[in-house]
Structure formats: C-alpha cells, structure tokens
Amino acid sequence: MRLANFEKNQEKDKIELLKQQVQEKQTIFDSTIIPKKNHTLFEVNLYLRTIKIAEFDEIPAIKYTEAIKGNIIAQKKITKKENCIYVSSLNKKNVLKILKRDFGIDFL
C-alpha cells in the first residue's frame, strides 16, 4: 500500500519539474535613453573594455491607422547585455570623456 502511494507522488513530482523548465524569459523595462540629434548610441562592455555601436532589436511595423493620424514615431529597443553601459554620444572620443566624467572609468 505504501509503495503504491510513493509511486503516485513521484509521478506528480516529475510533472511539476517539467512545468518549471518551460518558463519563458520576460523582458523588463530598465530605462529610457533619448539621444540628441545626430548622436549615436554606444555600447561599452566593462568586462572586455570595448566600445562599439549598439545594435537595436527589430523595429516594429507602423500600423496604417496610426500613419494616417500622423503617429509615425517608431521606438527602437535594445536588449541590455551583461556588464554593459549604454552611452549616447557623437563619437567614441566623447564616450571616453563621458565615462571618465560620469562613471570614473579610464579606458587607457
């Protein structure tokens, strides 16, 4: 009798473990960066000490009804990577200045 109850409990445990593994990753809103005109968004990797232009996710399609109303602004989104800071600047030289001034980081 006890063995039969034990086997039933094991089957329930297996089902629960499978359900926990199927969880999806959720995106969380972190912050908004509004770059000035002609600025570029740079991605600064603090671990590898590299500076490169940030890559945006796919741009959402503009709906026809919104285009007729004049709401044509499409927001670009970035998936934040580990050990990275995102800085809006004209060029890489200014990114180095901003990192030193705001974050106290020297790349030399």
The first five atom37 places (N, CA, C, CB, O) and aatype in JSON, in Angstrom:
{
  "aatype": [12, 1, 10, 0, 2, 13, 6, 11, 2, 5, 6, 11, 3, 11, 9, 6, 10, 10, 11, 5, 5, 19, 5, 6, 11, 5, 16, 9, 13, 3, 15, 16, 9, 9, 14, 11, 11, 2, 8, 16, 10, 13, 6, 19, 2, 10, 18, 10, 1, 16, 9, 11, 9, 0, 6, 13, 3, 6, 9, 14, 0, 9, 11, 18, 16, 6, 0, 9, 11, 7, 2, 9, 9, 0, 5, 11, 11, 9, 16, 11, 11, 6, 2, 4, 9, 18, 19, 15, 15, 10, 2, 11, 11, 2, 19, 10, 11, 9, 10, 11, 1, 3, 13, 7, 9, 3, 13, 10],
  "atom_mask": [
    [1, 1, 1, 1, 1],
    [1, 1, 1, 1, 1],
    [1, 1, 1, 1, 1],
    [1, 1, 1, 1, 1],
    [1, 1, 1, 1, 1],
    [1, 1, 1, 1, 1],
    [1, 1, 1, 1, 1],
    [1, 1, 1, 1, 1],
    [1, 1, 1, 1, 1],
    [1, 1, 1, 1, 1],
    [1, 1, 1, 1, 1],
    [1, 1, 1, 1, 1],
    [1, 1, 1, 1, 1],
    [1, 1, 1, 1, 1],
    [1, 1, 1, 1, 1],
    [1, 1, 1, 1, 1],
    [1, 1, 1, 1, 1],
    [1, 1, 1, 1, 1],
    [1, 1, 1, 1, 1],
    [1, 1, 1, 1, 1],
    [1, 1, 1, 1, 1],
    [1, 1, 1, 1, 1],
    [1, 1, 1, 1, 1],
    [1, 1, 1, 1, 1],
    [1, 1, 1, 1, 1],
    [1, 1, 1, 1, 1],
    [1, 1, 1, 1, 1],
    [1, 1, 1, 1, 1],
    [1, 1, 1, 1, 1],
    [1, 1, 1, 1, 1],
    [1, 1, 1, 1, 1],
    [1, 1, 1, 1, 1],
    [1, 1, 1, 1, 1],
    [1, 1, 1, 1, 1],
    [1, 1, 1, 1, 1],
    [1, 1, 1, 1, 1],
    [1, 1, 1, 1, 1],
    [1, 1, 1, 1, 1],
    [1, 1, 1, 1, 1],
    [1, 1, 1, 1, 1],
    [1, 1, 1, 1, 1],
    [1, 1, 1, 1, 1],
    [1, 1, 1, 1, 1],
    [1, 1, 1, 1, 1],
    [1, 1, 1, 1, 1],
    [1, 1, 1, 1, 1],
    [1, 1, 1, 1, 1],
    [1, 1, 1, 1, 1],
    [1, 1, 1, 1, 1],
    [1, 1, 1, 1, 1],
    [1, 1, 1, 1, 1],
    [1, 1, 1, 1, 1],
    [1, 1, 1, 1, 1],
    [1, 1, 1, 1, 1],
    [1, 1, 1, 1, 1],
    [1, 1, 1, 1, 1],
    [1, 1, 1, 1, 1],
    [1, 1, 1, 1, 1],
    [1, 1, 1, 1, 1],
    [1, 1, 1, 1, 1],
    [1, 1, 1, 1, 1],
    [1, 1, 1, 1, 1],
    [1, 1, 1, 1, 1],
    [1, 1, 1, 1, 1],
    [1, 1, 1, 1, 1],
    [1, 1, 1, 1, 1],
    [1, 1, 1, 1, 1],
    [1, 1, 1, 1, 1],
    [1, 1, 1, 1, 1],
    [1, 1, 1, 0, 1],
    [1, 1, 1, 1, 1],
    [1, 1, 1, 1, 1],
    [1, 1, 1, 1, 1],
    [1, 1, 1, 1, 1],
    [1, 1, 1, 1, 1],
    [1, 1, 1, 1, 1],
    [1, 1, 1, 1, 1],
    [1, 1, 1, 1, 1],
    [1, 1, 1, 1, 1],
    [1, 1, 1, 1, 1],
    [1, 1, 1, 1, 1],
    [1, 1, 1, 1, 1],
    [1, 1, 1, 1, 1],
    [1, 1, 1, 1, 1],
    [1, 1, 1, 1, 1],
    [1, 1, 1, 1, 1],
    [1, 1, 1, 1, 1],
    [1, 1, 1, 1, 1],
    [1, 1, 1, 1, 1],
    [1, 1, 1, 1, 1],
    [1, 1, 1, 1, 1],
    [1, 1, 1, 1, 1],
    [1, 1, 1, 1, 1],
    [1, 1, 1, 1, 1],
    [1, 1, 1, 1, 1],
    [1, 1, 1, 1, 1],
    [1, 1, 1, 1, 1],
    [1, 1, 1, 1, 1],
    [1, 1, 1, 1, 1],
    [1, 1, 1, 1, 1],
    [1, 1, 1, 1, 1],
    [1, 1, 1, 1, 1],
    [1, 1, 1, 1, 1],
    [1, 1, 1, 0, 1],
    [1, 1, 1, 1, 1],
    [1, 1, 1, 1, 1],
    [1, 1, 1, 1, 1],
    [1, 1, 1, 1, 1]
  ],
  "atom_positions": [
    [[0.82, -1.2, 0.0], [0.0, 0.0, 0.0], [0.86, 1.25, 0.0], [-0.93, 0.0, 1.2], [0.62, 2.19, -0.76]],
    [[1.85, 1.25, 0.85], [2.71, 2.43, 0.93], [3.5, 2.64, -0.35], [3.66, 2.3, 2.12], [3.73, 3.77, -0.77]],
    [[3.93, 1.56, -0.98], [4.7, 1.65, -2.2], [3.87, 2.27, -3.33], [5.21, 0.27, -2.61], [4.4, 3.04, -4.13]],
    [[2.6, 1.94, -3.39], [1.72, 2.49, -4.43], [1.57, 4.0, -4.25], [0.34, 1.81, -4.38], [1.6, 4.73, -5.24]],
    [[1.41, 4.48, -3.01], [1.3, 5.91, -2.76], [2.6, 6.64, -3.11], [0.95, 6.17, -1.29], [2.57, 7.75, -3.63]],
    [[3.72, 6.0, -2.83], [5.02, 6.59, -3.13], [5.2, 6.78, -4.63], [6.15, 5.71, -2.56], [5.71, 7.81, -5.07]],
    [[4.78, 5.78, -5.44], [4.9, 5.87, -6.89], [4.01, 6.98, -7.44], [4.55, 4.53, -7.55], [4.42, 7.68, -8.37]],
    [[2.82, 7.15, -6.91], [1.92, 8.21, -7.36], [2.53, 9.59, -7.07], [0.55, 8.07, -6.68], [2.45, 10.49, -7.9]],
    [[3.12, 9.74, -5.9], [3.75, 11.0, -5.54], [4.93, 11.31, -6.44], [4.2, 10.98, -4.08], [5.17, 12.47, -6.77]],
    [[5.69, 10.29, -6.85], [6.82, 10.51, -7.75], [6.35, 11.0, -9.11], [7.63, 9.23, -7.9], [7.0, 11.86, -9.7]],
    [[5.26, 10.48, -9.61], [4.73, 10.91, -10.89], [4.32, 12.39, -10.84], [3.53, 10.04, -11.3], [4.57, 13.13, -11.8]],
    [[3.72, 12.83, -9.76], [3.33, 14.22, -9.6], [4.57, 15.12, -9.56], [2.49, 14.41, -8.32], [4.57, 16.21, -10.14]],
    [[5.62, 14.67, -8.9], [6.86, 15.45, -8.81], [7.49, 15.61, -10.2], [7.85, 14.76, -7.85], [8.0, 16.69, -10.51]],
    [[7.46, 14.61, -11.02], [8.02, 14.69, -12.37], [7.27, 15.73, -13.19], [7.99, 13.33, -13.07], [7.9, 16.5, -13.91]],
    [[5.98, 15.75, -13.1], [5.17, 16.72, -13.85], [5.5, 18.14, -13.41], [3.67, 16.43, -13.66], [5.59, 19.03, -14.26]],
    [[5.67, 18.37, -12.14], [5.99, 19.7, -11.64], [7.35, 20.16, -12.12], [5.93, 19.72, -10.13], [7.52, 21.33, -12.44]],
    [[8.32, 19.26, -12.18], [9.65, 19.62, -12.66], [9.6, 20.02, -14.12], [10.62, 18.45, -12.46], [10.29, 20.97, -14.51]],
    [[8.84, 19.35, -14.93], [8.72, 19.7, -16.34], [8.08, 21.08, -16.52], [7.9, 18.64, -17.08], [8.5, 21.84, -17.39]],
    [[7.11, 21.4, -15.72], [6.45, 22.69, -15.82], [7.41, 23.82, -15.47], [5.22, 22.73, -14.91], [7.34, 24.89, -16.07]],
    [[8.3, 23.61, -14.54], [9.25, 24.64, -14.14], [10.28, 24.9, -15.23], [9.94, 24.24, -12.85], [10.77, 26.03, -15.31]],
    [[10.62, 23.95, -16.05], [11.63, 24.11, -17.07], [11.12, 24.86, -18.29], [12.15, 22.78, -17.48], [11.93, 25.36, -19.07]],
    [[9.82, 24.96, -18.48], [9.24, 25.55, -19.68], [9.09, 27.07, -19.57], [7.9, 24.92, -19.97], [8.59, 27.69, -20.5]],
    [[9.49, 27.68, -18.47], [9.29, 29.1, -18.27], [10.04, 29.91, -19.33], [9.75, 29.51, -16.88], [11.17, 29.57, -19.69]],
    [[9.4, 30.97, -19.81], [9.99, 31.83, -20.83], [10.69, 33.01, -20.18], [8.92, 32.3, -21.81], [10.39, 33.4, -19.05]],
    [[11.64, 33.58, -20.93], [12.31, 34.78, -20.46], [11.41, 35.97, -20.7], [13.68, 34.97, -21.15], [10.8, 36.09, -21.77]],
    [[11.31, 36.85, -19.72], [10.48, 38.03, -19.87], [11.37, 39.26, -19.96], [9.48, 38.15, -18.69], [12.4, 39.34, -19.29]],
    [[10.96, 40.22, -20.77], [11.71, 41.46, -20.88], [11.2, 42.43, -19.83], [11.6, 42.06, -22.3], [9.99, 42.53, -19.59]],
    [[12.1, 43.14, -19.21], [11.76, 44.1, -18.17], [12.25, 45.47, -18.61], [12.38, 43.7, -16.8], [13.39, 45.6, -19.07]],
    [[11.41, 46.48, -18.48], [11.79, 47.83, -18.83], [12.79, 48.35, -17.82], [10.55, 48.75, -18.89], [12.53, 48.34, -16.61]],
    [[13.95, 48.79, -18.3], [15.01, 49.26, -17.4], [15.05, 50.78, -17.37], [16.37, 48.69, -17.84], [14.88, 51.38, -16.31]],
    [[15.27, 51.4, -18.5], [15.33, 52.86, -18.56], [15.18, 53.31, -20.01], [16.66, 53.38, -17.96], [15.16, 52.5, -20.93]],
    [[15.06, 54.62, -20.18], [14.92, 55.2, -21.5], [16.08, 56.15, -21.74], [13.56, 55.93, -21.65], [16.41, 56.97, -20.88]],
    [[16.69, 56.05, -22.91], [17.73, 56.98, -23.32], [17.23, 57.67, -24.57], [19.11, 56.25, -23.57], [16.93, 57.03, -25.58]],
    [[17.13, 59.0, -24.5], [16.7, 59.77, -25.65], [17.92, 60.53, -26.18], [15.52, 60.75, -25.28], [18.3, 61.56, -25.61]],
    [[18.53, 60.03, -27.25], [19.72, 60.69, -27.77], [19.38, 62.01, -28.46], [20.45, 59.77, -28.75], [18.3, 62.18, -29.02]],
    [[20.32, 62.94, -28.4], [20.13, 64.22, -29.08], [20.31, 64.02, -30.58], [21.12, 65.28, -28.55], [20.71, 62.94, -31.03]],
    [[20.02, 65.05, -31.33], [20.1, 64.98, -32.79], [21.53, 64.64, -33.22], [19.63, 66.31, -33.42], [22.49, 65.21, -32.7]],
    [[21.67, 63.73, -34.16], [22.95, 63.27, -34.73], [23.82, 62.49, -33.75], [23.73, 64.46, -35.24], [24.99, 62.24, -34.04]],
    [[23.29, 62.09, -32.6], [24.06, 61.27, -31.66], [23.91, 59.79, -32.01], [23.61, 61.53, -30.21], [22.94, 59.39, -32.66]],
    [[24.87, 59.01, -31.57], [24.88, 57.57, -31.77], [24.87, 56.91, -30.4], [26.11, 57.1, -32.61], [25.46, 57.43, -29.45]],
    [[24.2, 55.78, -30.29], [24.17, 55.05, -29.03], [25.29, 54.01, -29.04], [22.78, 54.37, -28.8], [25.32, 53.13, -29.89]],
    [[26.2, 54.14, -28.08], [27.34, 53.24, -27.98], [27.14, 52.26, -26.83], [28.64, 54.03, -27.78], [26.53, 52.58, -25.82]],
    [[27.68, 51.06, -27.03], [27.63, 50.01, -26.02], [29.05, 49.84, -25.47], [27.08, 48.66, -26.61], [29.97, 49.52, -26.21]],
    [[29.2, 50.06, -24.17], [30.51, 49.95, -23.53], [30.51, 48.7, -22.67], [30.83, 51.23, -22.67], [29.78, 48.61, -21.69]],
    [[31.35, 47.73, -23.04], [31.47, 46.49, -22.27], [32.57, 46.7, -21.24], [31.78, 45.27, -23.2], [33.74, 46.87, -21.6]],
    [[32.21, 46.69, -19.97], [33.16, 46.95, -18.9], [34.1, 45.78, -18.65], [32.42, 47.29, -17.62], [35.23, 45.98, -18.2]],
    [[33.66, 44.56, -18.94], [34.48, 43.38, -18.69], [35.57, 43.24, -19.76], [33.59, 42.12, -18.65], [36.74, 43.03, -19.44]],
    [[35.17, 43.37, -21.03], [36.13, 43.25, -22.14], [36.8, 44.57, -22.48], [35.43, 42.71, -23.37], [37.76, 44.61, -23.24]],
    [[36.28, 45.67, -21.91], [36.8, 47.02, -22.13], [36.76, 47.39, -23.61], [38.23, 47.14, -21.58], [37.77, 47.8, -24.19]],
    [[35.58, 47.23, -24.22], [35.39, 47.57, -25.62], [34.26, 48.59, -25.77], [35.1, 46.31, -26.46], [33.35, 48.64, -24.95]],
    [[34.35, 49.38, -26.83], [33.3, 50.34, -27.17], [32.87, 50.05, -28.6], [33.79, 51.84, -27.01], [33.7, 50.02, -29.51]],
    [[31.57, 49.84, -28.8], [31.05, 49.63, -30.15], [29.65, 50.22, -30.26], [31.03, 48.12, -30.51], [29.02, 50.54, -29.25]],
    [[29.17, 50.36, -31.47], [27.84, 50.91, -31.71], [26.8, 49.88, -31.28], [27.65, 51.32, -33.21], [26.9, 48.7, -31.63]],
    [[25.8, 50.32, -30.53], [24.77, 49.41, -30.02], [23.89, 48.9, -31.15], [23.91, 50.12, -28.96], [23.58, 49.64, -32.09]],
    [[23.5, 47.64, -31.06], [22.63, 47.03, -32.06], [21.2, 47.01, -31.54], [23.1, 45.59, -32.41], [20.95, 46.54, -30.43]],
    [[20.28, 47.52, -32.33], [18.88, 47.59, -31.95], [18.16, 46.3, -32.32], [18.19, 48.79, -32.61], [18.55, 45.61, -33.26]],
    [[17.09, 45.99, -31.57], [16.23, 44.85, -31.91], [15.42, 45.22, -33.15], [15.3, 44.47, -30.72], [15.51, 46.34, -33.65]],
    [[14.65, 44.27, -33.62], [13.83, 44.52, -34.8], [12.87, 45.67, -34.56], [13.05, 43.25, -35.19], [12.29, 45.8, -33.48]],
    [[12.71, 46.51, -35.57], [11.82, 47.66, -35.47], [10.38, 47.2, -35.72], [12.23, 48.78, -36.48], [10.12, 46.52, -36.72]],
    [[9.45, 47.56, -34.84], [8.06, 47.14, -35.06], [7.46, 47.86, -36.27], [7.2, 47.43, -33.81], [7.82, 48.99, -36.58]],
    [[6.55, 47.18, -36.95], [5.9, 47.75, -38.12], [4.94, 48.85, -37.7], [5.16, 46.65, -38.92], [4.3, 48.77, -36.65]],
    [[4.85, 49.89, -38.53], [3.94, 51.01, -38.27], [2.57, 50.64, -38.83], [4.47, 52.35, -38.9], [2.46, 50.22, -39.98]],
    [[1.53, 50.8, -38.03], [0.18, 50.47, -38.46], [-0.36, 51.56, -39.38], [-0.74, 50.27, -37.25], [-0.03, 52.73, -39.23]],
    [[-1.19, 51.15, -40.31], [-1.75, 52.07, -41.3], [-2.6, 53.15, -40.63], [-2.58, 51.3, -42.32], [-2.53, 54.32, -41.02]],
    [[-3.41, 52.76, -39.64], [-4.29, 53.73, -38.98], [-3.48, 54.79, -38.22], [-5.26, 53.02, -38.03], [-3.88, 55.95, -38.17]],
    [[-2.36, 54.39, -37.63], [-1.52, 55.35, -36.92], [-0.81, 56.29, -37.9], [-0.49, 54.63, -36.05], [-0.61, 57.46, -37.6]],
    [[-0.44, 55.77, -39.06], [0.23, 56.6, -40.06], [-0.71, 57.67, -40.6], [0.75, 55.72, -41.21], [-0.28, 58.79, -40.88]],
    [[-1.98, 57.34, -40.73], [-2.96, 58.33, -41.2], [-3.12, 59.44, -40.17], [-4.33, 57.66, -41.49], [-3.25, 60.61, -40.54]],
    [[-3.11, 59.09, -38.89], [-3.24, 60.09, -37.83], [-1.98, 60.93, -37.65], [-3.59, 59.41, -36.51], [-2.03, 61.99, -37.03]],
    [[-0.85, 60.47, -38.18], [0.4, 61.21, -38.05], [1.3, 60.69, -36.96], [0.0, 0.0, 0.0], [2.33, 61.3, -36.67]],
    [[0.95, 59.57, -36.33], [1.78, 58.98, -35.28], [2.77, 57.99, -35.91], [0.89, 58.26, -34.21], [2.56, 56.78, -35.85]],
    [[3.83, 58.51, -36.52], [4.76, 57.66, -37.26], [6.04, 57.4, -36.45], [5.11, 58.31, -38.59], [6.97, 56.79, -36.99]],
    [[6.11, 57.82, -35.23], [7.31, 57.63, -34.42], [7.42, 56.17, -34.01], [7.29, 58.55, -33.18], [6.53, 55.65, -33.33]],
    [[8.5, 55.5, -34.43], [8.73, 54.1, -34.05], [9.85, 54.08, -33.02], [9.1, 53.23, -35.31], [10.94, 54.59, -33.26]],
    [[9.58, 53.48, -31.87], [10.58, 53.41, -30.82], [11.48, 52.2, -31.05], [9.91, 53.33, -29.42], [11.0, 51.09, -31.26]],
    [[12.77, 52.44, -31.01], [13.74, 51.37, -31.15], [14.06, 50.83, -29.77], [15.03, 51.86, -31.88], [14.11, 51.58, -28.79]],
    [[14.28, 49.53, -29.69], [14.55, 48.9, -28.39], [15.86, 48.12, -28.46], [13.39, 47.97, -27.98], [16.25, 47.61, -29.51]],
    [[16.53, 48.06, -27.3], [17.79, 47.33, -27.18], [17.65, 46.32, -26.06], [18.98, 48.3, -26.93], [17.1, 46.63, -25.0]],
    [[18.16, 45.13, -26.29], [18.22, 44.15, -25.22], [19.55, 44.38, -24.49], [18.11, 42.67, -25.77], [20.62, 44.27, -25.08]],
    [[19.45, 44.69, -23.21], [20.64, 45.02, -22.43], [21.47, 43.77, -22.18], [20.25, 45.67, -21.09], [20.95, 42.72, -21.8]],
    [[22.77, 43.89, -22.41], [23.69, 42.78, -22.2], [24.38, 42.92, -20.85], [24.73, 42.71, -23.33], [24.4, 44.0, -20.26]],
    [[24.93, 41.81, -20.37], [25.63, 41.83, -19.09], [26.9, 42.66, -19.18], [25.96, 40.4, -18.64], [27.57, 42.68, -20.22]],
    [[27.23, 43.34, -18.09], [28.46, 44.13, -17.96], [28.56, 45.23, -19.01], [29.66, 43.23, -18.05], [29.67, 45.59, -19.4]],
    [[27.44, 45.78, -19.47], [27.46, 46.81, -20.5], [26.76, 48.08, -20.01], [26.79, 46.31, -21.78], [25.79, 48.03, -19.25]],
    [[27.29, 49.22, -20.46], [26.7, 50.53, -20.22], [26.39, 51.11, -21.58], [27.65, 51.47, -19.37], [27.17, 50.93, -22.52]],
    [[25.27, 51.8, -21.72], [24.88, 52.41, -22.98], [24.98, 53.92, -22.85], [23.45, 51.98, -23.39], [24.41, 54.52, -21.94]],
    [[25.74, 54.54, -23.79], [26.01, 55.97, -23.73], [25.67, 56.58, -25.08], [27.5, 56.25, -23.36], [26.05, 56.05, -26.13]],
    [[24.95, 57.72, -25.06], [24.63, 58.46, -26.28], [25.68, 59.54, -26.47], [23.2, 59.07, -26.21], [25.92, 60.36, -25.59]],
    [[26.32, 59.53, -27.66], [27.39, 60.49, -27.91], [27.61, 60.66, -29.41], [28.7, 60.04, -27.23], [27.11, 59.87, -30.21]],
    [[28.37, 61.71, -29.78], [28.67, 61.95, -31.19], [29.68, 60.94, -31.73], [29.2, 63.35, -31.37], [29.52, 60.44, -32.84]],
    [[30.72, 60.64, -30.94], [31.75, 59.73, -31.4], [32.39, 59.02, -30.2], [32.83, 60.48, -32.22], [32.03, 59.28, -29.05]],
    [[33.33, 58.11, -30.49], [33.96, 57.31, -29.43], [34.81, 58.17, -28.5], [34.81, 56.21, -30.04], [34.93, 57.87, -27.32]],
    [[35.4, 59.22, -29.04], [36.23, 60.1, -28.23], [35.4, 60.73, -27.1], [36.88, 61.2, -29.1], [35.87, 60.83, -25.97]],
    [[34.19, 61.15, -27.42], [33.32, 61.74, -26.41], [32.8, 60.69, -25.43], [32.15, 62.44, -27.09], [32.51, 61.01, -24.27]],
    [[32.68, 59.45, -25.88], [32.26, 58.37, -24.97], [33.3, 58.2, -23.88], [32.05, 57.04, -25.74], [32.95, 58.02, -22.71]],
    [[34.57, 58.25, -24.24], [35.64, 58.13, -23.25], [35.57, 59.26, -22.23], [37.02, 58.14, -23.94], [35.78, 59.03, -21.04]],
    [[35.27, 60.49, -22.69], [35.14, 61.63, -21.78], [33.97, 61.44, -20.83], [34.97, 62.94, -22.59], [34.08, 61.72, -19.63]],
    [[32.84, 60.96, -21.35], [31.65, 60.75, -20.52], [31.9, 59.66, -19.49], [30.44, 60.37, -21.4], [31.48, 59.8, -18.34]],
    [[32.57, 58.59, -19.88], [32.87, 57.51, -18.93], [33.75, 58.01, -17.8], [33.54, 56.34, -19.64], [33.54, 57.64, -16.64]],
    [[34.74, 58.83, -18.12], [35.63, 59.35, -17.09], [34.9, 60.34, -16.18], [36.86, 60.03, -17.73], [35.08, 60.31, -14.97]],
    [[34.08, 61.21, -16.78], [33.39, 62.24, -16.01], [32.26, 61.67, -15.15], [32.83, 63.3, -16.95], [32.19, 61.98, -13.96]],
    [[31.4, 60.84, -15.72], [30.2, 60.38, -15.02], [30.41, 59.1, -14.2], [29.11, 60.14, -16.01], [29.84, 58.95, -13.12]],
    [[31.23, 58.19, -14.71], [31.37, 56.88, -14.06], [32.74, 56.68, -13.41], [31.12, 55.79, -15.07], [32.92, 55.72, -12.67]],
    [[33.69, 57.55, -13.68], [35.04, 57.42, -13.1], [35.8, 56.25, -13.68], [0.0, 0.0, 0.0], [36.59, 55.61, -12.98]],
    [[35.58, 55.94, -14.98], [36.21, 54.8, -15.63], [37.22, 55.32, -16.64], [35.14, 53.88, -16.31], [36.88, 56.12, -17.52]],
    [[38.48, 54.86, -16.52], [39.52, 55.18, -17.51], [39.77, 53.96, -18.38], [40.83, 55.64, -16.82], [39.97, 52.86, -17.88]],
    [[39.76, 54.16, -19.7], [39.98, 53.05, -20.62], [41.43, 53.0, -21.1], [39.05, 53.16, -21.79], [41.76, 52.12, -21.9]],
    [[42.27, 53.88, -20.65], [43.67, 53.88, -21.11], [44.55, 52.98, -20.32], [44.23, 55.24, -21.09], [45.74, 52.88, -20.6]]
  ]
}
